[in-house]
């Protein structure tokens, strides 16, 4: 039986040193979205001169990302999320990215037309 306590789940080297940091980078980019957008806008506007013109935006972005990368609480949060996804995958066999995909509308229509009772289990959000 799988344990739900994050402290009891053994993680492989690749999970600790590659997969969780990858999740941290993705989540840090989301949390620093305003700085990412400012840097991207500056780069688009500046063209080849972006190296010189976007130093301030680049520094602000690096500072924000580094702040998240060095935060032990943020690492633990990402570790907890990674373990939840891992346990869910072990339970269902479906990767997280596939679990969030929407069903095609033809399948939704077929499922809804099969159930005439209006049960909760038969309702599918498209």
Rosetta constraint file for C-alpha pairs under 8 A:
AtomPair CA 2 CA 87 HARMONIC 7.45 0.50
AtomPair CA 3 CA 8 HARMONIC 6.84 0.50
AtomPair CA 3 CA 9 HARMONIC 6.81 0.50
AtomPair CA 4 CA 8 HARMONIC 7.81 0.50
AtomPair CA 4 CA 9 HARMONIC 7.76 0.50
AtomPair CA 5 CA 9 HARMONIC 6.83 0.50
AtomPair CA 6 CA 79 HARMONIC 7.95 0.50
AtomPair CA 6 CA 80 HARMONIC 6.12 0.50
AtomPair CA 6 CA 83 HARMONIC 6.75 0.50
AtomPair CA 9 CA 83 HARMONIC 7.68 0.50
AtomPair CA 11 CA 15 HARMONIC 6.03 0.50
AtomPair CA 11 CA 16 HARMONIC 6.49 0.50
AtomPair CA 12 CA 16 HARMONIC 6.47 0.50
AtomPair CA 13 CA 17 HARMONIC 5.95 0.50
AtomPair CA 13 CA 18 HARMONIC 7.92 0.50
AtomPair CA 14 CA 18 HARMONIC 5.16 0.50
AtomPair CA 14 CA 19 HARMONIC 6.44 0.50
AtomPair CA 15 CA 19 HARMONIC 4.70 0.50
AtomPair CA 15 CA 20 HARMONIC 5.88 0.50
AtomPair CA 16 CA 20 HARMONIC 5.64 0.50
AtomPair CA 16 CA 21 HARMONIC 7.32 0.50
AtomPair CA 17 CA 21 HARMONIC 6.35 0.50
AtomPair CA 18 CA 22 HARMONIC 6.05 0.50
AtomPair CA 19 CA 23 HARMONIC 6.34 0.50
AtomPair CA 20 CA 24 HARMONIC 6.18 0.50
AtomPair CA 20 CA 75 HARMONIC 7.69 0.50
AtomPair CA 20 CA 78 HARMONIC 6.38 0.50
AtomPair CA 20 CA 79 HARMONIC 6.03 0.50
AtomPair CA 20 CA 82 HARMONIC 6.63 0.50
AtomPair CA 21 CA 25 HARMONIC 6.20 0.50
AtomPair CA 21 CA 75 HARMONIC 7.79 0.50
AtomPair CA 22 CA 26 HARMONIC 6.41 0.50
AtomPair CA 23 CA 27 HARMONIC 6.15 0.50
AtomPair CA 23 CA 78 HARMONIC 6.56 0.50
AtomPair CA 23 CA 82 HARMONIC 7.78 0.50
AtomPair CA 24 CA 28 HARMONIC 5.83 0.50
AtomPair CA 24 CA 68 HARMONIC 7.85 0.50
AtomPair CA 24 CA 69 HARMONIC 6.89 0.50
AtomPair CA 24 CA 74 HARMONIC 7.62 0.50
AtomPair CA 24 CA 75 HARMONIC 6.90 0.50
AtomPair CA 24 CA 78 HARMONIC 6.15 0.50
AtomPair CA 25 CA 29 HARMONIC 6.15 0.50
AtomPair CA 25 CA 65 HARMONIC 7.73 0.50
AtomPair CA 25 CA 69 HARMONIC 7.48 0.50
AtomPair CA 26 CA 30 HARMONIC 6.52 0.50
AtomPair CA 27 CA 31 HARMONIC 6.25 0.50
AtomPair CA 28 CA 32 HARMONIC 6.00 0.50
AtomPair CA 28 CA 65 HARMONIC 5.86 0.50
AtomPair CA 28 CA 68 HARMONIC 6.10 0.50
AtomPair CA 28 CA 69 HARMONIC 7.59 0.50
AtomPair CA 29 CA 33 HARMONIC 5.75 0.50
AtomPair CA 29 CA 36 HARMONIC 7.04 0.50
AtomPair CA 29 CA 65 HARMONIC 7.04 0.50
AtomPair CA 32 CA 36 HARMONIC 6.22 0.50
AtomPair CA 32 CA 61 HARMONIC 7.12 0.50
AtomPair CA 32 CA 64 HARMONIC 6.28 0.50
AtomPair CA 32 CA 65 HARMONIC 6.91 0.50
AtomPair CA 33 CA 37 HARMONIC 6.02 0.50
AtomPair CA 34 CA 38 HARMONIC 6.19 0.50
AtomPair CA 35 CA 39 HARMONIC 6.09 0.50
AtomPair CA 35 CA 57 HARMONIC 6.90 0.50
AtomPair CA 35 CA 60 HARMONIC 6.71 0.50
AtomPair CA 35 CA 61 HARMONIC 5.25 0.50
AtomPair CA 35 CA 64 HARMONIC 7.94 0.50
AtomPair CA 36 CA 40 HARMONIC 6.10 0.50
AtomPair CA 36 CA 61 HARMONIC 6.27 0.50
AtomPair CA 37 CA 41 HARMONIC 6.02 0.50
AtomPair CA 38 CA 42 HARMONIC 6.14 0.50
AtomPair CA 38 CA 57 HARMONIC 6.46 0.50
AtomPair CA 39 CA 43 HARMONIC 6.17 0.50
AtomPair CA 39 CA 54 HARMONIC 6.79 0.50
AtomPair CA 39 CA 57 HARMONIC 5.12 0.50
AtomPair CA 39 CA 58 HARMONIC 6.06 0.50
AtomPair CA 39 CA 61 HARMONIC 7.33 0.50
AtomPair CA 40 CA 44 HARMONIC 6.21 0.50
AtomPair CA 41 CA 45 HARMONIC 6.18 0.50
AtomPair CA 42 CA 46 HARMONIC 5.96 0.50
AtomPair CA 42 CA 50 HARMONIC 7.03 0.50
AtomPair CA 42 CA 53 HARMONIC 7.65 0.50
AtomPair CA 42 CA 54 HARMONIC 5.95 0.50
AtomPair CA 42 CA 57 HARMONIC 7.61 0.50
AtomPair CA 43 CA 47 HARMONIC 5.99 0.50
AtomPair CA 43 CA 50 HARMONIC 5.16 0.50
AtomPair CA 43 CA 54 HARMONIC 6.69 0.50
AtomPair CA 46 CA 50 HARMONIC 4.93 0.50
AtomPair CA 46 CA 53 HARMONIC 6.77 0.50
AtomPair CA 46 CA 54 HARMONIC 7.84 0.50
AtomPair CA 49 CA 53 HARMONIC 6.08 0.50
AtomPair CA 50 CA 54 HARMONIC 5.23 0.50
AtomPair CA 50 CA 55 HARMONIC 7.85 0.50
AtomPair CA 51 CA 55 HARMONIC 6.60 0.50
AtomPair CA 54 CA 58 HARMONIC 6.01 0.50
AtomPair CA 55 CA 59 HARMONIC 6.02 0.50
AtomPair CA 56 CA 60 HARMONIC 6.26 0.50
AtomPair CA 57 CA 61 HARMONIC 6.16 0.50
AtomPair CA 58 CA 62 HARMONIC 6.12 0.50
AtomPair CA 59 CA 63 HARMONIC 6.04 0.50
AtomPair CA 60 CA 64 HARMONIC 6.23 0.50
AtomPair CA 61 CA 65 HARMONIC 6.19 0.50
AtomPair CA 62 CA 66 HARMONIC 5.91 0.50
AtomPair CA 63 CA 67 HARMONIC 6.05 0.50
AtomPair CA 64 CA 68 HARMONIC 6.61 0.50
AtomPair CA 65 CA 69 HARMONIC 6.20 0.50
AtomPair CA 66 CA 70 HARMONIC 6.07 0.50
AtomPair CA 67 CA 71 HARMONIC 6.36 0.50
AtomPair CA 68 CA 74 HARMONIC 6.51 0.50
AtomPair CA 69 CA 74 HARMONIC 7.52 0.50
AtomPair CA 69 CA 75 HARMONIC 7.45 0.50
AtomPair CA 71 CA 75 HARMONIC 6.48 0.50
AtomPair CA 72 CA 76 HARMONIC 6.26 0.50
AtomPair CA 73 CA 77 HARMONIC 6.16 0.50
AtomPair CA 74 CA 78 HARMONIC 6.21 0.50
AtomPair CA 75 CA 79 HARMONIC 6.00 0.50
AtomPair CA 76 CA 80 HARMONIC 6.06 0.50
AtomPair CA 77 CA 81 HARMONIC 6.30 0.50
AtomPair CA 78 CA 82 HARMONIC 5.99 0.50
AtomPair CA 79 CA 83 HARMONIC 6.14 0.50
AtomPair CA 80 CA 84 HARMONIC 6.23 0.50
AtomPair CA 81 CA 85 HARMONIC 6.26 0.50
AtomPair CA 82 CA 86 HARMONIC 6.09 0.50
AtomPair CA 83 CA 87 HARMONIC 6.06 0.50
AtomPair CA 84 CA 88 HARMONIC 6.10 0.50
AtomPair CA 85 CA 89 HARMONIC 6.08 0.50
AtomPair CA 85 CA 96 HARMONIC 6.47 0.50
AtomPair CA 86 CA 90 HARMONIC 6.22 0.50
AtomPair CA 87 CA 91 HARMONIC 6.11 0.50
AtomPair CA 88 CA 92 HARMONIC 6.03 0.50
AtomPair CA 88 CA 93 HARMONIC 7.72 0.50
AtomPair CA 88 CA 94 HARMONIC 7.92 0.50
AtomPair CA 89 CA 93 HARMONIC 4.82 0.50
AtomPair CA 89 CA 94 HARMONIC 5.41 0.50
AtomPair CA 89 CA 95 HARMONIC 5.65 0.50
AtomPair CA 89 CA 96 HARMONIC 7.09 0.50
AtomPair CA 94 CA 98 HARMONIC 6.41 0.50
AtomPair CA 94 CA 99 HARMONIC 6.39 0.50
AtomPair CA 95 CA 99 HARMONIC 6.40 0.50
AtomPair CA 96 CA 100 HARMONIC 6.66 0.50
AtomPair CA 97 CA 101 HARMONIC 6.99 0.50
AtomPair CA 102 CA 126 HARMONIC 6.06 0.50
AtomPair CA 103 CA 107 HARMONIC 6.51 0.50
AtomPair CA 103 CA 108 HARMONIC 6.54 0.50
AtomPair CA 103 CA 126 HARMONIC 6.22 0.50
AtomPair CA 104 CA 108 HARMONIC 6.53 0.50
AtomPair CA 104 CA 126 HARMONIC 7.61 0.50
AtomPair CA 105 CA 109 HARMONIC 6.10 0.50
AtomPair CA 105 CA 126 HARMONIC 6.81 0.50
AtomPair CA 106 CA 110 HARMONIC 6.27 0.50
AtomPair CA 107 CA 111 HARMONIC 6.16 0.50
AtomPair CA 108 CA 112 HARMONIC 6.12 0.50
AtomPair CA 108 CA 124 HARMONIC 6.49 0.50
AtomPair CA 108 CA 125 HARMONIC 7.87 0.50
AtomPair CA 108 CA 126 HARMONIC 6.78 0.50
AtomPair CA 109 CA 113 HARMONIC 6.03 0.50
AtomPair CA 110 CA 114 HARMONIC 6.20 0.50
AtomPair CA 111 CA 115 HARMONIC 6.69 0.50
AtomPair CA 111 CA 122 HARMONIC 6.93 0.50
AtomPair CA 111 CA 123 HARMONIC 7.99 0.50
AtomPair CA 111 CA 124 HARMONIC 7.71 0.50
AtomPair CA 112 CA 116 HARMONIC 7.59 0.50
AtomPair CA 112 CA 122 HARMONIC 6.64 0.50
AtomPair CA 112 CA 123 HARMONIC 6.68 0.50
AtomPair CA 112 CA 124 HARMONIC 7.46 0.50
AtomPair CA 115 CA 119 HARMONIC 7.46 0.50
AtomPair CA 115 CA 122 HARMONIC 6.23 0.50
AtomPair CA 118 CA 122 HARMONIC 6.73 0.50
AtomPair CA 118 CA 123 HARMONIC 7.25 0.50
AtomPair CA 119 CA 123 HARMONIC 6.82 0.50
